[in-house]
Amino acid sequence: MRSIVLSAVMVLSLTACSTAPSTNQPVSGATSPAGALFDPNQLAKSDIDRVADAYRQEIFRSLRVLAEKLYRRNPAEWRKSGAANVQDAVERVMNPAREWRFAELEGRYGTDAVQLAFNEDFRGDRVLALIGGLGGMMHQAFEGKTEFYMLDDLDPQKLYNSARNVEIAVWRLSHRRMADGRLFLLSNEAASSAGVEAGQAAQPANLSFEREFGKIIGHFDLLSRIIADKLNRTVVKVVQSVATAVFLPVVTLR
């Protein structure tokens, strides 16, 4: 069990080093004898609680990156919401005060909201539907908490189901099309050789969306395994064809 936790910490450390610059901002709290600042709340956390905190932060960091990338690839979507620019649109969808509920999503939440992004009758902001829906589902998977302490428990089945739901959303993002053949939302780009004959360099494939989604899926899967081992619980693995898969529940599983 401890080896899994240590492995998780190592993975998070490598991810942070490769994707996020250091802010060098101190953590509020008392100062230790060595001069480092100490947060008293850490006394109420186990090693697994700290790992869960870190994984949650990484998952929502990737979701923010995806929100910005999708708005930049699909500028018509942020304009639908009346935002002044891409950053305003991102801040709106990622604003924790909203708790992932948006009036223009017709009262839908979580994976129900994700469905709107691929509904041709929906005339609203499809990025908001996709990212806001995924954010709501993830919020449910983490039991509505932003930090975890010794008395808190996560449900490994919800975490596993969330990983599978993200996979389904990624497949739909890449394959679902409108009646006229256009994708509902643009994301990854295939490599292109257009312009090579005119002396221009070939354009490599852009798989950055896939990489960010892959991070989220991997974090959910590993955290599910850690929590299942902690609680001595078995996670029910679900096998579906991704093309016809339905979203798995992340509420009322206990």
C-alpha positions as CSV (number, residue, x, y, z in Angstrom):
1,M,0.0,0.0,0.0
2,R,2.7,2.4,1.0
3,S,4.6,1.6,-2.2
4,I,1.5,2.7,-4.3
5,V,1.3,6.0,-2.4
6,L,5.0,6.6,-2.9
7,S,4.6,5.9,-6.6
8,A,1.7,8.3,-6.8
9,V,3.8,11.0,-5.2
10,M,6.6,10.4,-7.6
11,V,4.2,10.6,-10.6
12,L,2.7,13.8,-9.3
13,S,6.2,15.3,-8.8
14,L,7.2,14.5,-12.3
15,T,4.0,15.9,-13.7
16,A,4.3,19.1,-11.8
17,C,7.9,19.6,-12.9
18,S,7.1,19.1,-16.5
19,T,3.9,21.2,-16.7
20,A,3.8,23.8,-14.0
21,P,6.4,26.5,-13.2
22,S,7.2,27.1,-9.5
23,T,5.5,30.1,-8.0
24,N,7.7,30.2,-4.9
25,Q,4.7,31.3,-2.9
26,P,4.9,30.4,0.8
27,V,2.1,28.4,2.5
28,S,0.5,30.3,5.3
29,G,1.1,28.8,8.8
30,A,3.7,28.6,11.5
31,T,7.4,28.4,10.8
32,S,9.2,25.2,11.5
33,P,12.7,25.1,13.2
34,A,14.3,24.7,9.8
35,G,12.7,27.9,8.6
36,A,10.0,26.3,6.4
37,L,6.4,27.5,6.7
38,F,4.1,24.9,8.2
39,D,0.3,24.6,7.7
40,P,-1.3,23.2,11.0
41,N,-4.1,21.6,8.9
42,Q,-1.5,19.1,7.7
43,L,-1.7,17.5,11.2
44,A,-5.2,16.3,10.4
45,K,-4.2,14.7,7.1
46,S,-2.8,11.2,6.4
47,D,-0.4,10.5,3.6
48,I,-3.3,9.3,1.4
49,D,-5.2,12.6,2.2
50,R,-2.2,14.5,0.9
51,V,-2.1,12.4,-2.2
52,A,-5.8,12.9,-2.8
53,D,-5.3,16.7,-2.4
54,A,-2.5,16.7,-4.9
55,Y,-4.3,14.6,-7.5
56,R,-7.5,16.7,-7.2
57,Q,-5.4,19.8,-7.9
58,E,-3.7,18.3,-10.9
59,I,-7.0,17.1,-12.3
60,F,-8.6,20.5,-12.1
61,R,-5.4,22.2,-13.4
62,S,-5.6,20.0,-16.5
63,L,-9.4,20.8,-16.9
64,R,-8.6,24.5,-16.8
65,V,-5.9,24.0,-19.5
66,L,-8.4,22.2,-21.6
67,A,-11.0,24.9,-21.2
68,E,-8.7,27.5,-22.5
69,K,-7.5,25.4,-25.4
70,L,-11.0,24.5,-26.4
71,Y,-12.1,28.2,-26.3
72,R,-9.1,29.1,-28.4
73,R,-9.8,26.4,-31.0
74,N,-13.6,27.3,-31.0
75,P,-13.8,31.1,-30.5
76,A,-17.5,31.2,-31.5
77,E,-18.3,29.3,-28.3
78,W,-17.0,31.9,-25.8
79,R,-18.7,34.7,-27.7
80,K,-22.0,32.9,-27.2
81,S,-21.7,33.4,-23.4
82,G,-21.1,37.1,-23.8
83,A,-17.6,36.9,-22.4
84,A,-15.2,39.7,-23.2
85,N,-12.4,37.3,-24.2
86,V,-11.1,33.8,-23.8
87,Q,-9.7,34.3,-20.3
88,D,-13.0,35.8,-19.0
89,A,-14.8,32.7,-20.4
90,V,-12.3,30.3,-18.7
91,E,-12.6,32.2,-15.4
92,R,-16.4,31.9,-15.6
93,V,-16.5,28.2,-16.2
94,M,-13.8,27.5,-13.6
95,N,-15.2,29.8,-10.9
96,P,-15.6,27.6,-7.8
97,A,-18.4,29.8,-6.5
98,R,-20.7,28.5,-9.2
99,E,-20.2,24.9,-8.1
100,W,-20.4,23.9,-11.8
101,R,-24.0,25.0,-12.2
102,F,-24.9,27.3,-15.1
103,A,-28.4,28.6,-16.0
104,E,-27.8,28.3,-19.7
105,L,-27.3,24.5,-19.4
106,E,-31.0,24.0,-18.9
107,G,-30.7,22.8,-15.3
108,R,-28.4,20.0,-16.3
109,Y,-25.3,19.0,-14.2
110,G,-22.4,16.6,-14.5
111,T,-22.6,14.1,-17.4
112,D,-26.1,15.3,-18.2
113,A,-24.6,18.7,-19.1
114,V,-21.8,17.0,-21.1
115,Q,-24.6,15.5,-23.4
116,L,-25.6,19.1,-24.4
117,A,-22.2,19.7,-26.0
118,F,-23.0,17.0,-28.6
119,N,-26.7,17.8,-29.1
120,E,-27.3,19.6,-32.4
121,D,-30.4,21.3,-31.0
122,F,-28.3,23.1,-28.3
123,R,-27.5,26.6,-29.3
124,G,-25.5,27.6,-26.3
125,D,-21.8,27.5,-25.4
126,R,-20.6,23.9,-26.1
127,V,-17.3,24.3,-24.3
128,L,-19.2,25.4,-21.2
129,A,-21.4,22.4,-21.5
130,L,-18.4,20.0,-21.9
131,I,-16.0,21.5,-19.4
132,G,-18.7,22.6,-16.9
133,G,-20.3,19.1,-17.1
134,L,-17.0,17.3,-16.6
135,G,-16.1,19.6,-13.8
136,G,-19.5,18.9,-12.1
137,M,-18.9,15.2,-12.4
138,M,-15.4,15.5,-11.0
139,H,-16.7,17.6,-8.1
140,Q,-19.2,14.8,-7.3
141,A,-16.4,12.2,-7.5
142,F,-14.5,14.1,-4.9
143,E,-17.6,14.3,-2.7
144,G,-17.9,18.0,-3.2
145,K,-14.7,18.6,-1.2
146,T,-11.6,20.6,-2.1
147,E,-9.4,19.2,0.7
148,F,-9.3,15.8,2.5
149,Y,-8.7,14.9,6.1
150,M,-8.5,11.7,8.1
151,L,-12.2,11.4,8.6
152,D,-13.0,11.9,4.9
153,D,-13.5,9.0,2.6
154,L,-13.5,8.9,-1.2
155,D,-15.4,6.2,-3.2
156,P,-12.9,4.3,-5.5
157,Q,-15.8,3.3,-7.8
158,K,-16.8,6.9,-8.4
159,L,-13.1,7.7,-9.2
160,Y,-12.9,4.7,-11.6
161,N,-16.3,5.7,-13.2
162,S,-15.1,9.2,-13.7
163,A,-12.0,8.0,-15.6
164,R,-14.2,6.0,-17.9
165,N,-16.6,8.9,-18.4
166,V,-13.7,11.2,-19.4
167,E,-12.7,8.5,-22.0
168,I,-16.3,8.6,-23.4
169,A,-16.3,12.4,-23.6
170,V,-12.9,12.3,-25.4
171,W,-14.2,9.9,-28.0
172,R,-17.3,12.0,-28.6
173,L,-15.2,15.1,-28.9
174,S,-13.1,13.5,-31.6
175,H,-15.8,11.7,-33.5
176,R,-19.3,13.1,-33.0
177,R,-20.4,15.3,-35.9
178,M,-23.3,17.5,-36.9
179,A,-25.6,16.6,-39.7
180,D,-23.4,18.6,-42.1
181,G,-20.3,16.6,-41.2
182,R,-18.7,19.2,-38.9
183,L,-17.3,18.2,-35.5
184,F,-19.3,19.7,-32.6
185,L,-16.0,21.1,-31.2
186,L,-12.5,21.2,-32.7
187,S,-9.7,19.8,-30.6
188,N,-6.7,17.7,-31.8
189,E,-5.3,18.3,-35.3
190,A,-3.9,15.6,-37.6
191,A,-0.6,16.1,-39.2
192,S,-0.8,18.1,-42.5
193,S,1.5,18.2,-45.5
194,A,-0.5,21.0,-47.2
195,G,1.9,23.6,-48.5
196,V,5.0,21.3,-48.7
197,E,5.1,21.6,-52.5
198,A,5.2,25.4,-52.1
199,G,8.3,25.0,-49.8
200,Q,6.4,25.3,-46.5
201,A,7.2,22.9,-43.6
202,A,4.7,20.1,-42.9
203,Q,2.6,20.7,-39.9
204,P,3.0,18.1,-37.2
205,A,-0.1,16.6,-35.4
206,N,-1.4,18.5,-32.4
207,L,-2.3,16.0,-29.8
208,S,-2.1,18.3,-26.8
209,F,-5.8,17.9,-26.0
210,E,-5.3,14.1,-25.9
211,R,-2.3,14.5,-23.5
212,E,-4.3,16.6,-21.0
213,F,-7.2,14.3,-21.0
214,G,-4.8,11.4,-20.6
215,K,-3.4,13.0,-17.5
216,I,-6.9,13.3,-16.0
217,I,-7.8,9.7,-16.8
218,G,-4.5,8.4,-15.3
219,H,-4.9,10.5,-12.1
220,F,-8.4,9.2,-11.6
221,D,-7.4,5.5,-12.2
222,L,-4.4,5.6,-9.9
223,L,-6.3,7.4,-7.1
224,S,-9.1,4.9,-7.4
225,R,-6.6,2.1,-6.9
226,I,-5.0,3.8,-3.9
227,I,-8.4,4.4,-2.2
228,A,-9.6,0.9,-3.0
229,D,-6.5,-0.6,-1.3
230,K,-6.9,1.7,1.7
231,L,-10.6,0.6,2.2
232,N,-10.0,-3.0,1.1
233,R,-12.7,-2.6,-1.5
234,T,-13.1,-4.1,-5.0
235,V,-13.8,-1.8,-7.9
236,V,-16.2,-3.1,-10.5
237,K,-14.5,-2.8,-13.9
238,V,-16.9,-2.0,-16.7
239,V,-16.3,-3.0,-20.3
240,Q,-18.1,-1.0,-23.0
241,S,-17.6,-0.1,-26.6
242,V,-16.5,3.5,-26.4
243,A,-18.6,4.3,-29.5
244,T,-21.8,3.3,-27.9
245,A,-20.9,3.7,-24.2
246,V,-23.1,5.4,-21.8
247,F,-21.8,7.6,-19.0
248,L,-21.4,5.8,-15.7
249,P,-22.9,7.1,-12.4
250,V,-20.8,9.0,-9.9
251,V,-23.5,9.6,-7.3
252,T,-25.3,7.4,-4.8
253,L,-23.0,4.4,-5.3
254,R,-22.6,3.5,-1.6
